[in-house]
Amino acid sequence: MSLPVSVVMAVFNGRKFLPVQIASVLSQLEPQDELLVIDDASSDGSSEWLASVNDARVHVYVNPVNTGVIKSFERGFSLARHSILFLCDQDDAWLPGKRSSFVNEFERDPRVLVVVSDAELIDAQGVVTAPSFMETRGGFKGGLWSTLIRNRYLGCAMAIRGELLSVALPIPASVPMHDMWLGVLGAAFGRVSYIPFPLIQYRRHNSNVSPDKSQGWLLMLVWRIRLFALWVRRIISQGFRLNNLRDSLIDNQKK
């Protein structure tokens, strides 16, 4: 039996696309897995629809007030029971084999803290607009310096090992996005494994919760500088935990 997984999904006014995404996830989950849905005070009927989903693997938590996508993911991480955590958005769709392919990467190398796959880009109608997200970014590069130049971490195409949270949380309020933060910390203190084919359809439309990737260059520069400063500060403040994390990964490799 493969490692059990927790899927953490952040939702805000995502009623339109939720049925497709939920169905695509549940079709791959094992009985021991869980799907944790954090509804961030939606007003479009999302929470009501989620309450109607009759599946013991689905657990819905509704924020009393809107806290933002990063805080929603933090809440989901804190509630997760399993050591492999998938990040999941409300409006995409998993492609066949995603769960098994990701879990295989974690099982293959205990030092892997982050797994990333490629993604197809689709529009609001589900039409494929680009067969490879990573090709639009010049290929996957997961190190800090590469990420500062151009981010390739896409949360909906990522999963993390739970040990990473010991140094990644709390996510700084001023960090650009949670996916970049988790990715660069995982690359620094463990390994990032890249799966070079699409395992998710990443939907781009006018109502995306994630920030627009076509922001002006000045804002993007500010974000990169901020990410670097926060990364350095976290390393300094969490030095003892980081050493423990490295030791734990080394021990896992020896087993």
C-alpha positions in Angstrom: 0.0 0.0 0.0 1.3 3.4 -0.9 1.8 6.3 1.5 -1.5 8.0 2.5 -1.9 11.6 1.3 -3.7 14.7 2.4 -5.0 17.1 -0.3 -5.4 20.6 0.9 -7.7 22.7 -1.2 -8.3 26.5 -0.8 -11.7 27.7 -2.0 -13.1 31.2 -2.4 -16.2 31.8 -4.6 -15.2 28.8 -6.7 -18.7 27.2 -7.2 -18.5 27.2 -11.0 -15.5 24.9 -11.3 -15.7 22.9 -8.0 -17.6 19.9 -9.3 -15.0 19.2 -12.0 -12.0 19.6 -9.7 -13.5 17.7 -6.7 -14.4 14.8 -9.1 -10.9 14.7 -10.6 -9.3 14.5 -7.2 -11.6 12.0 -5.6 -11.3 9.7 -8.6 -7.6 9.1 -7.6 -7.7 9.1 -3.9 -7.3 5.9 -1.9 -9.7 5.1 1.0 -7.1 6.1 3.6 -6.6 9.5 1.9 -8.3 12.8 2.8 -9.4 16.0 1.0 -9.4 19.0 3.3 -11.3 21.9 1.8 -10.9 25.3 3.4 -13.7 27.6 2.2 -12.6 31.2 2.8 -16.0 32.8 3.5 -17.4 32.3 0.0 -20.6 34.1 -1.0 -21.4 32.2 -4.2 -22.8 29.0 -2.7 -19.5 27.1 -2.7 -19.8 26.1 1.0 -23.3 24.9 0.5 -22.4 22.8 -2.5 -19.4 21.4 -0.6 -21.6 20.4 2.3 -23.6 18.3 -0.1 -20.6 16.2 -1.2 -21.2 12.7 0.3 -17.7 11.2 0.7 -16.1 10.3 3.9 -12.7 11.4 2.6 -13.9 15.0 2.2 -13.7 17.4 5.2 -14.9 20.9 4.8 -13.9 23.8 7.0 -15.4 27.3 6.5 -13.5 30.4 7.6 -15.9 32.8 9.5 -14.2 35.7 7.7 -12.1 36.0 4.6 -8.4 35.4 5.5 -6.8 35.1 2.1 -5.4 32.1 0.2 -2.1 31.8 2.2 -3.9 31.6 5.5 -6.4 29.1 4.1 -3.6 26.8 3.1 -1.9 27.2 6.5 -5.1 26.2 8.2 -5.4 23.1 5.9 -1.8 22.1 6.6 -2.4 22.3 10.3 -5.4 20.0 10.0 -3.7 17.4 7.7 -3.2 13.9 9.2 -0.8 12.5 6.6 2.9 13.3 5.8 2.4 13.8 2.0 0.4 17.0 1.3 -0.9 18.0 -2.1 -1.7 21.6 -2.8 -4.9 22.0 -4.7 -6.8 25.0 -6.2 -10.5 25.2 -6.8 -10.7 25.6 -10.5 -8.2 23.1 -12.1 -8.5 19.4 -12.9 -6.1 16.5 -12.0 -5.0 14.4 -14.9 -4.9 10.6 -14.5 -1.9 9.3 -12.6 -1.2 12.4 -10.6 -1.5 10.9 -7.1 0.5 7.8 -7.9 3.3 9.6 -9.8 3.8 12.1 -7.0 3.8 9.5 -4.3 6.3 7.4 -6.2 8.7 10.3 -6.2 8.5 10.7 -2.4 8.9 7.0 -1.9 11.8 6.8 -4.3 14.0 9.3 -2.4 13.3 10.1 1.3 15.3 13.4 0.8 12.7 14.8 -1.5 10.7 17.6 0.2 8.9 18.9 -2.8 7.5 17.3 -6.0 6.5 19.4 -9.0 5.0 18.4 -12.3 4.3 20.1 -15.5 0.8 21.3 -16.3 -1.4 21.9 -19.3 -2.9 25.4 -19.5 -6.7 25.5 -20.1 -9.2 28.4 -20.4 -12.5 28.8 -18.7 -14.2 26.4 -21.1 -11.6 23.7 -20.5 -9.9 24.2 -23.9 -6.1 23.5 -23.8 -4.3 26.8 -24.7 -0.8 25.5 -24.1 0.4 21.9 -23.6 3.2 22.7 -21.2 3.3 25.4 -18.5 7.0 24.8 -18.0 7.8 25.4 -21.6 6.2 28.9 -21.2 8.7 29.5 -18.4 11.8 28.2 -20.2 11.8 24.8 -18.5 11.7 23.9 -14.8 14.4 25.3 -12.5 13.8 25.1 -8.8 16.7 26.7 -7.1 16.5 30.0 -5.2 18.4 32.1 -7.8 16.4 30.7 -10.7 13.1 31.4 -8.8 14.2 34.9 -8.0 14.6 35.5 -11.8 11.5 33.6 -12.9 9.2 31.6 -10.7 8.4 28.0 -11.9 6.7 26.8 -8.8 2.9 26.3 -9.4 1.0 25.4 -6.3 -1.6 23.3 -8.0 1.2 21.2 -9.5 3.0 20.7 -6.2 3.1 18.4 -3.2 5.3 18.6 -0.2 6.6 16.3 2.5 5.1 17.3 5.9 8.5 17.7 7.5 9.0 20.8 5.4 6.3 22.6 7.4 8.5 22.6 10.5 10.6 25.3 8.9 8.2 26.8 6.4 5.4 27.8 8.8 4.2 30.3 9.6 4.3 31.6 6.0 5.3 35.3 6.2 2.4 37.7 5.5 4.5 39.6 3.0 5.7 36.5 1.0 4.6 36.8 -2.7 2.9 33.4 -2.7 3.0 30.2 -0.7 4.1 28.0 -3.6 7.3 30.0 -4.2 8.0 30.0 -0.4 7.6 26.2 0.0 9.6 25.6 -3.2 12.7 27.5 -2.4 12.8 26.2 1.2 12.4 22.7 -0.1 15.2 23.2 -2.6 17.5 24.6 0.1 17.1 21.9 2.7 16.2 18.8 0.8 15.5 17.9 -2.8 12.9 19.0 -5.3 11.8 16.3 -7.8 10.4 17.4 -11.1 8.0 15.2 -13.2 8.5 16.4 -16.8 5.0 15.8 -18.1 1.6 17.4 -17.3 -0.4 15.9 -14.4 -2.9 18.7 -14.0 -4.8 21.1 -16.1 -4.2 24.6 -14.8 -7.1 26.8 -15.6 -6.5 30.5 -16.4 -9.5 32.8 -16.3 -10.7 36.2 -15.1 -11.6 35.0 -11.6 -8.3 33.3 -10.6 -7.5 33.7 -6.9 -3.8 33.5 -7.6 -2.1 36.8 -8.6 -1.7 37.8 -12.2 1.6 36.5 -13.4 1.8 39.4 -15.9 2.4 42.0 -13.2 4.7 44.9 -14.1 8.4 44.3 -13.8 8.9 46.7 -10.9 6.3 44.9 -8.8 7.9 41.5 -9.7 11.3 42.8 -8.7 10.0 44.0 -5.4 8.4 40.5 -4.8 11.8 38.8 -5.6 13.7 41.0 -3.2 11.2 40.5 -0.5 11.3 36.7 -1.0 15.1 36.6 -0.8 15.0 38.7 2.4 12.4 36.5 4.0 14.3 33.4 3.0 17.5 34.5 4.6 15.7 35.6 7.7 13.9 32.2 8.1 17.2 30.3 7.6 18.8 32.4 10.4 15.9 32.1 12.8 15.3 28.4 12.2 18.9 27.2 12.0 18.4 24.5 14.7 15.3 23.1 13.2 16.9 23.1 9.7 19.7 21.0 11.0 17.2 18.6 12.6 15.4 18.4 9.3 18.5 17.6 7.4 19.5 15.0 9.9 16.0 13.5 9.7 16.2 13.3 5.9 19.6 11.6 6.1 18.3 9.1 8.6 15.3 8.4 6.3 17.7 7.7 3.4 19.6 5.2 5.5 16.5 3.2 6.4 
